[in-house]
């Protein structure tokens, strides 16, 4: 994906439309939006009930007339109109007035690597509908690498693994360009879903997604219940699938690891595939430098250790992994990143 540093420096707004969270940066104001990408809508009138955090709290708890939707999935806008309404409500009237005072407002938005033309048009349409006169598209992988502080412009390899809610993207970069990249439909929510399915299949127990997250964190971080039949294993509260009544089950930690083994293997296979497509000299660089984890689910408990055990490479987690992409675009807008070579000459 081609983009120009010169055009990015003319932008005023940077937007990261993620499946999990939406972030908006405004020049001279900083990050003005950092909210979940969730909208609650009244199905009868079509009116917005809530956006962001309040809408996320409604998930799974609404009456039939209220629908909670996510207009962004896999890093791509699937519902342009709803995404526009969500952004309009998130940024607030003060920011919208600032936008209207700039008749030639330019914006930069992150899009997944190798996004198809339809996905690119959806991202552009979302921002032009809010008053942006020009929209620059930036590869999310490149932006996240810059946001993590990786020396992407140097003639040496850097590798980033971007763990999102629905997908995981992997790339090796050198000399200001992506050498090899791939994407797999496995994200943080995929791991939580695998644990939830295991509990339903084995114990006939249904639990909310928030409970799955707490369970995963307790098992992988605390190391409780490491042996089969451990009486001190974590306790899970949920609904019995047969009777519909509340029920409590004590499980073993190894069950959680076994349930997430398949999705994690898909991520590891993707990493291996990217490395196979890289020249040996770049792979040798990575053996010393290691891998950088970024994205909203990069800090999943135990994820870095399991990737290190499977790849034998050092795995680092970014200081602020969730905001790496918007931070990278912000750095390019503010001119804090200057390439050694012109990107236009590389493509």
C-alpha positions in Angstrom: 0.0 0.0 0.0 1.5 3.3 -1.2 1.4 6.5 0.8 3.3 9.7 1.0 4.9 11.2 4.1 4.5 14.6 2.5 0.7 14.1 2.2 0.5 12.7 5.7 2.1 15.7 7.2 -0.7 17.8 5.7 -3.3 15.8 7.6 -5.0 17.1 10.7 -6.8 14.0 11.9 -5.7 10.4 12.4 -8.2 7.6 12.9 -7.8 4.0 13.8 -11.1 2.2 13.3 -10.6 -1.1 15.1 -13.0 -3.9 15.6 -12.5 -3.5 19.4 -11.9 0.2 19.9 -11.9 3.4 17.8 -9.3 6.1 18.4 -9.2 9.6 16.9 -6.2 11.9 17.1 -6.6 15.6 16.4 -3.6 17.9 15.7 -2.8 20.2 18.7 -5.4 18.4 20.8 -4.1 14.8 21.1 -6.2 11.7 21.2 -9.8 13.0 21.5 -11.6 9.6 21.2 -10.7 6.2 22.7 -13.9 4.2 22.9 -15.1 0.7 22.1 -16.5 0.4 18.6 -20.0 -0.4 19.7 -23.3 1.2 19.0 -26.7 0.6 20.6 -29.7 1.4 18.3 -33.5 1.5 18.8 -34.8 -0.9 16.1 -38.2 0.9 16.0 -37.1 4.5 15.6 -33.5 4.0 14.4 -32.3 6.4 17.0 -28.9 5.9 18.7 -29.3 4.8 22.3 -25.6 4.8 23.3 -22.1 4.6 21.7 -18.8 3.4 23.1 -18.5 2.3 26.6 -22.2 2.7 27.6 -23.2 0.6 24.5 -20.6 -2.1 25.3 -22.1 -2.5 28.8 -25.5 -3.2 27.2 -24.1 -6.1 25.1 -26.2 -9.3 25.9 -28.5 -7.3 28.3 -30.9 -5.5 26.0 -34.6 -6.0 25.3 -35.6 -7.0 21.8 -36.2 -3.4 20.6 -32.6 -2.4 21.3 -29.8 -3.8 19.1 -26.1 -3.6 19.9 -24.0 -3.6 16.8 -20.3 -3.4 15.9 -19.9 -1.5 12.5 -16.3 -2.5 12.2 -15.1 -6.1 11.9 -11.7 -7.5 11.0 -10.4 -3.9 10.9 -12.8 -3.1 8.1 -15.9 -0.9 8.1 -18.9 -3.1 7.3 -21.6 -0.6 7.9 -20.5 2.9 6.7 -23.6 4.7 7.8 -23.5 3.2 11.3 -19.7 3.9 11.5 -20.4 7.5 10.6 -23.1 7.9 13.2 -20.8 6.3 15.8 -17.9 8.6 15.0 -20.1 11.7 14.9 -21.4 10.9 18.4 -17.9 10.0 19.8 -16.1 13.1 18.7 -18.6 15.5 20.1 -19.8 18.9 19.0 -16.6 20.8 20.1 -14.4 18.7 17.8 -17.0 18.8 15.0 -16.9 22.6 15.1 -13.1 22.5 14.9 -13.4 20.3 11.8 -15.9 22.6 10.1 -13.6 25.6 10.6 -11.1 23.8 8.3 -12.7 23.6 4.8 -9.8 21.5 3.4 -9.6 19.1 6.3 -7.4 16.0 5.6 -7.5 12.8 7.6 -5.4 9.6 7.7 -7.1 6.3 8.5 -5.6 2.9 9.2 -6.6 0.0 7.0 -5.6 -3.7 7.1 -2.7 -4.9 5.0 -3.8 -5.9 1.5 -7.3 -4.6 2.1 -9.5 -5.0 -0.9 -10.8 -2.0 -2.8 -14.2 -2.2 -1.3 -12.7 -2.0 2.2 -10.6 1.0 1.3 -13.6 2.8 -0.2 -15.6 2.1 2.9 -12.9 3.6 5.1 -12.7 6.7 2.9 -16.5 7.1 2.7 -16.8 6.9 6.5 -14.5 9.9 7.0 -15.7 11.9 3.9 -19.2 11.7 5.4 -17.9 13.5 8.4 -16.5 16.5 6.4 -13.0 15.3 5.5 -12.1 16.6 2.0 -9.2 14.2 1.5 -8.4 10.8 3.2 -5.0 9.2 3.2 -4.9 5.4 3.7 -2.1 4.0 5.9 -1.2 0.3 6.3 -2.1 -0.7 9.9 0.9 -2.9 10.2 3.3 -0.1 9.1 1.6 2.4 11.4 1.7 0.0 14.4 5.4 -0.7 13.8 6.2 3.0 13.8 4.0 3.5 16.9 6.0 0.8 18.7 9.3 2.7 18.0 10.7 0.1 15.6 13.4 1.4 13.2 11.3 0.5 10.1 13.3 2.9 7.8 16.6 1.2 8.4 18.1 -1.6 6.3 17.5 -4.2 8.9 14.6 -6.5 9.7 11.8 -5.7 12.2 8.9 -8.0 12.9 5.5 -7.0 14.3 2.6 -9.2 15.3 -0.6 -7.1 15.5 -3.2 -9.0 17.7 -6.7 -7.6 17.2 -10.1 -8.7 18.3 -10.9 -10.7 15.2 -7.6 -11.1 13.3 -3.9 -11.2 13.8 -1.6 -9.6 11.3 2.1 -10.4 10.9 4.7 -8.5 9.0 8.5 -8.2 8.5 9.6 -4.7 7.5 12.9 -3.2 6.2 13.9 0.0 4.5 10.5 1.7 5.0 8.5 -1.1 3.4 6.8 -4.4 4.2 8.9 -7.3 2.9 6.4 -10.0 3.8 3.0 -10.0 5.5 0.1 -12.3 6.2 -3.2 -12.2 8.1 -5.1 -15.0 10.0 -8.7 -14.8 11.2 -7.7 -15.5 14.8 -7.8 -12.7 17.5 -8.4 -12.2 21.2 -12.1 -12.8 20.9 -11.4 -16.1 19.0 -9.4 -17.4 22.0 -12.2 -16.4 24.4 -14.7 -18.0 22.1 -12.7 -21.3 22.1 -12.7 -21.3 25.9 -16.5 -20.6 26.0 -17.2 -23.5 23.5 -15.1 -25.9 25.6 -17.2 -25.1 28.7 -20.4 -25.6 26.8 -19.3 -28.9 25.2 -17.8 -30.5 28.3 -19.8 -29.0 31.2 -23.0 -27.8 29.3 -22.3 -24.4 30.9 -22.8 -21.0 29.2 -20.9 -18.0 30.6 -20.7 -14.4 29.5 -17.7 -13.2 27.5 -16.5 -11.0 30.4 -16.3 -14.1 32.6 -14.3 -16.0 30.0 -11.7 -13.1 30.0 -11.5 -13.2 33.8 -11.1 -16.9 33.7 -8.3 -16.8 31.1 -6.4 -14.1 33.0 -6.7 -16.0 36.3 -5.5 -19.3 34.8 -2.6 -18.0 32.7 -1.4 -15.3 35.0 -1.9 -16.9 38.4 -1.1 -20.5 37.3 -4.0 -21.9 39.4 -5.3 -25.3 38.8 -2.3 -26.6 36.9 -3.0 -30.3 37.5 -6.0 -32.3 36.4 -8.5 -32.6 39.3 -6.8 -29.9 41.3 -9.2 -28.9 44.1 -7.9 -25.4 44.0 -8.7 -24.8 40.3 -10.7 -21.7 39.3 -14.4 -21.7 39.8 -16.7 -20.7 37.0 -20.3 -19.4 37.4 -22.7 -19.7 34.5 -26.0 -20.9 33.2 -26.8 -24.6 32.8 -27.6 -25.2 29.1 -30.1 -27.9 29.9 -32.1 -26.5 32.9 -31.4 -22.8 32.4 -30.5 -22.4 36.1 -27.4 -21.0 37.6 -24.6 -23.5 38.1 -21.0 -23.4 39.4 -18.2 -25.6 38.0 -14.5 -26.0 39.1 -12.2 -26.6 36.1 -8.5 -27.3 35.6 -6.0 -24.8 34.0 -4.8 -27.3 31.4 -8.3 -27.3 29.9 -8.0 -23.6 29.1 -4.6 -24.1 27.5 -5.9 -27.0 25.5 -8.9 -25.1 24.3 -6.7 -22.2 23.0 -4.1 -24.5 21.5 -5.7 -24.7 18.1 -6.2 -20.9 17.5 -2.6 -20.2 18.7 -1.2 -22.8 16.3 -2.9 -20.9 13.5 -1.1 -17.7 14.6 2.2 -19.6 14.8 1.8 -21.1 11.4 1.2 -17.6 10.0 4.4 -16.3 11.6 6.3 -19.3 10.2 4.9 -18.6 6.7 6.0 -15.0 6.8 9.5 -15.9 7.9 9.7 -18.5 5.1 9.1 -15.7 2.5 11.8 -13.5 3.9 15.5 -13.5 2.8 17.9 -15.3 5.2 19.7 -12.1 6.1 16.4 -10.6 7.4 15.6 -13.7 9.4 19.0 -13.6 11.0 18.3 -10.0 12.1 15.1 -11.2 13.8 16.9 -13.9 15.6 18.7 -11.2 17.5 16.0 -8.5 17.7 12.9 -10.7 18.2 9.3 -10.0 17.7 7.2 -7.0 18.8 3.6 -7.7 19.9 1.1 -4.9 19.5 -2.7 -4.5 19.2 -5.5 -4.5 21.7 -5.0 -8.2 22.7 -1.2 -8.2 22.7 -1.1 -8.2 26.5 -3.2 -11.4 26.8 -1.7 -13.2 29.9 0.7 -15.9 28.7 0.6 -15.1 25.0 4.1 -13.7 24.8 5.5 -16.7 26.7 3.7 -19.2 24.5 4.9 -17.5 21.3 8.5 -17.4 22.7 8.4 -21.1 23.5 7.2 -22.0 19.9 9.5 -19.7 17.9 12.6 -19.5 20.2 12.7 -15.8 19.5 12.5 -13.0 22.0 8.9 -11.6 22.2 8.4 -8.0 23.4 5.1 -6.3 24.2 4.8 -2.7 23.2 4.5 -0.1 26.0 1.0 0.8 24.8 0.1 -2.0 22.4 -3.5 -1.0 21.9 -2.7 2.5 20.7 0.3 1.6 18.6 -1.4 2.1 15.2 -2.9 5.5 15.9 0.4 6.5 17.6 2.3 5.6 14.5 0.1 7.7 12.2 0.3 10.5 14.7 4.1 10.4 14.5 4.0 10.5 10.7 1.5 13.4 10.8 3.7 15.4 13.2 6.8 14.7 11.1 8.6 12.7 13.8 9.4 9.9 11.3 11.5 10.6 8.2 12.4 7.8 5.8 15.9 7.3 4.6 14.5 6.5 1.2 11.5 7.8 -0.6 8.6 5.3 -0.4 7.5 6.3 -3.9 10.9 5.1 -5.2 10.5 1.7 -3.5 7.1 0.8 -5.1 
